[in-house]
Structure formats: structure tokens, C-alpha cells
Amino acid sequence: MDPVSLGIGIVGLGLQLFGTKKAVDSSRDIANVNRGIASDEQQINAQKQQAMELSARRMQLENLRNNQRLRAQATNAATNQGAQFGSGLQGGLAQIQDQSLFNQQGVNQNLEIGENIFGINADVSQKKMQLANLQGQQATASALTSLGGALVKEGPIIGGLAKDFGSWASKGFGSK
């Protein structure tokens, strides 16, 4: 094999090795960034969940305060009219209690739905991190496959180089 073809083959193989190494490194970096993004999304999700739970607790407390305020107003109005011992007051208080319980149930149901959504979002973030790992592994495997193909393609050049080097070495390194 002529020296020019041999040199070009060696340079090509070197570039493929270098490119493969860079591709593997880039794949690893991309996977790390994707994992970081998914981790950040999990942290944001946790903060949103905490805010939702705090809001639900405030709504529950406000519902209780409204219940107490309405009961006090109803009792006061009945007392001012001299009807504090009548069935009308008891019916009004029962209605206030029922509305308060209905409102409390709505807050609890919304809180449960929110908790479910945040659980699903956490699962999605975990899957994104797994996906990032798998993409990094896939890119590494692809790069190694490409390198293997390059070695197969350039094998005759490398073999020729070894053969030429062997015959050159047997002649005594520079002997004429």
C-alpha cells in the first residue's frame, strides 16, 4: 500500500476515534443536563404542592371562620327577635352547618385531586431522568458501533501498516 493512502487512512481513523470520544462525552453531558432539568422540575413541583396544601389549609380555616360567623349572626338575630328557643333558629344553624360541610368537602376533594396531579408529575420527572440515562447509554452504544465500523473499514490499512512496519523493522531500522 502506498504511503499516502496509508497516511490518509491513519488520519481518518484518528479523526473517527476522536469524534467517537467527543460524541460519547457529549452524550454523557446531555444526559446530565436532562437529569438536572428533571430534578429541577421535581423541586418546582414540590414547591407548588406545598403552596397548594397551604392554600387548602387556609380555605379550610376560612370555611370554619365563616361557619362560626354565620352561626353567631343567626343566633344573634334570633335572640334579638326573642326566637332563640324556636325551631327556626335550629333549622338555620343546621343549614349553615350543612353548607360549611359541603364547602369543606369541596376543599378536601380539590386537595386530593391536586395531590394526585403532583404525584403524577413526580412520576413524570422520574421517568425523564430515566430517559436521560437511557439516551446517554444509547448514544454511547451508537458511538461505539460507529467506531467498530470504522475499525472494520480501516482494518486493511492498519494491517498493511503493521506489515510494512514489520518488514521495515526486520531490515534494521533505516538500513539501506
C-alpha positions in Angstrom: 0.0 0.0 0.0 1.3 3.4 -0.9 2.4 5.7 2.0 -0.1 8.5 1.1 -3.1 6.1 1.3 -1.7 4.7 4.5 -1.3 8.2 6.0 -4.8 9.3 4.9 -6.2 6.1 6.4 -4.5 6.6 9.7 -5.6 10.2 9.9 -9.1 9.2 9.1 -9.1 6.5 11.8 -7.7 9.0 14.3 -10.4 11.5 13.4 -13.1 8.8 13.9 -11.6 7.9 17.2 -11.5 11.5 18.3 -15.1 12.1 17.0 -16.4 9.0 18.8 -14.8 10.1 22.1 -16.3 13.5 21.7 -19.8 12.0 20.9 -19.6 9.8 24.0 -18.6 12.8 26.1 -21.3 15.0 24.7 -23.9 12.3 25.2 -22.9 12.0 28.8 -23.1 15.8 29.2 -26.6 15.9 27.6 -27.8 13.1 29.8 -26.5 15.0 32.9 -28.3 18.2 31.8 -31.5 16.3 31.2 -31.3 14.7 34.6 -30.7 18.2 36.1 -33.7 19.6 34.3 -35.9 16.8 35.6 -34.6 17.2 39.1 -35.3 21.0 39.0 -38.9 20.2 37.7 -39.3 17.9 40.7 -38.2 20.7 43.1 -40.6 23.1 41.4 -43.4 20.5 41.6 -42.7 20.1 45.4 -42.9 23.8 45.9 -46.2 24.0 44.0 -47.6 21.2 46.0 -46.6 22.9 49.3 -48.3 26.1 48.1 -51.4 24.2 47.2 -51.6 22.5 50.5 -51.1 25.8 52.3 -53.8 27.3 50.3 -56.1 24.4 51.1 -55.4 24.8 54.8 -56.2 28.5 54.6 -59.5 27.7 52.8 -60.4 25.2 55.4 -59.7 27.7 58.2 -61.7 30.4 56.3 -64.6 28.0 55.9 -64.6 27.3 59.6 -64.5 31.0 60.4 -67.4 31.7 58.0 -69.3 28.9 59.7 -68.7 30.4 63.2 -69.5 33.9 62.0 -72.8 32.9 60.3 -73.9 30.8 63.3 -73.2 33.8 65.6 -75.1 36.1 63.4 -78.1 33.7 63.1 -78.1 33.2 66.9 -77.8 37.0 67.5 -80.7 37.7 65.1 -82.9 35.1 66.7 -82.1 36.4 70.2 -82.9 40.0 69.2 -86.3 38.8 67.9 -86.9 36.6 71.0 -86.8 33.4 69.0 -83.6 31.9 70.3 -85.5 28.9 71.6 -87.6 28.3 68.4 -87.2 25.7 65.7 -86.4 28.4 63.1 -83.0 29.1 64.7 -82.1 25.4 64.8 -83.1 24.9 61.2 -81.0 28.0 60.2 -78.0 26.7 62.2 -78.4 23.3 60.6 -78.4 24.9 57.1 -75.2 26.9 57.9 -73.6 23.7 59.2 -74.6 21.7 56.1 -73.2 24.5 53.8 -70.0 24.6 55.8 -69.6 20.8 55.5 -70.3 21.0 51.8 -67.7 23.7 51.3 -65.2 21.7 53.4 -65.8 18.6 51.3 -65.1 20.6 48.1 -61.8 21.9 49.5 -60.8 18.3 50.5 -61.7 16.9 47.1 -59.7 19.6 45.3 -56.8 19.0 47.7 -57.0 15.3 46.8 -57.1 16.0 43.1 -54.1 18.3 43.5 -52.2 15.7 45.4 -52.8 13.1 42.7 -51.6 15.6 40.0 -48.4 16.3 41.9 -47.8 12.5 42.3 -48.2 12.0 38.6 -45.9 15.0 37.9 -43.3 13.5 40.2 -43.6 10.2 38.3 -43.1 12.0 35.0 -39.9 13.7 36.4 -38.5 10.3 37.5 -39.2 8.9 34.0 -37.5 11.9 32.4 -34.4 11.2 34.5 -34.5 7.5 33.5 -35.0 8.6 29.8 -31.9 10.9 30.1 -29.9 7.9 31.4 -31.1 5.7 28.6 -30.4 8.3 25.9 -26.9 8.7 27.2 -26.4 4.9 27.1 -27.9 4.7 23.6 -25.6 7.5 22.3 -22.6 5.7 23.8 -23.6 2.4 22.2 -24.1 4.1 18.9 -20.8 5.8 19.0 -19.1 2.5 19.9 -20.9 0.9 16.9 -19.6 3.6 14.7 -16.1 3.1 16.0 -16.3 -0.6 15.4 -17.5 0.0 11.8 -14.5 2.4 11.3 -12.1 -0.2 12.6 -13.5 -2.8 10.3 -13.3 -0.5 7.4 -9.8 0.7 8.2 -8.6 -2.8 9.2 -6.8 -3.5 5.9 -4.9 -0.1 6.2 -3.9 -0.9 9.8 -2.9 -4.4 8.8 -0.9 -3.0 5.9 0.8 -0.5 8.2 1.7 -3.3 10.6 3.0 -5.4 7.8 5.1 -2.5 6.3 6.4 -1.7 9.7 7.3 -5.3 10.4 9.2 -5.6 7.1 10.9 -2.2 7.7 11.9 -3.3 11.2 13.3 -6.5 10.0 15.5 -4.7 7.6 17.2 -2.9 10.5 15.5 0.5 11.1 17.0 2.7 8.5 19.4 0.2 6.8 19.7 0.6 3.1 
